[in-house]
Amino acid sequence: MTFFHVVLVGMIIAAIGAVSWFVLPKGKNQTLLRSSILLTLTSCYLMWAITYLAQLHPLISPRRSDLRAEY
């Protein structure tokens, strides 16, 4: 299910980016606004995906420190 969630959120972000590409009004700053929105969506998605996957598959497993040594 982890891959499904990452792909699903990625498709939602891509849809939001595509909608914002066509909805923005024409003008002097259209390219700047498009670039800003797409870069923001991409950065936020990557940060979310890395954090989400890092929590699901940690590199270091947690250890209990309150157990005796023989256990």
Secondary structure, 3 states (H helix, E strand, C coil): CHHHHHHHHHHHHHHHHHHHHHHCCCCCCHHHHHHHHHHHHHHHHHHHHHHHHHHHCCCCCCCCCCCCCCC
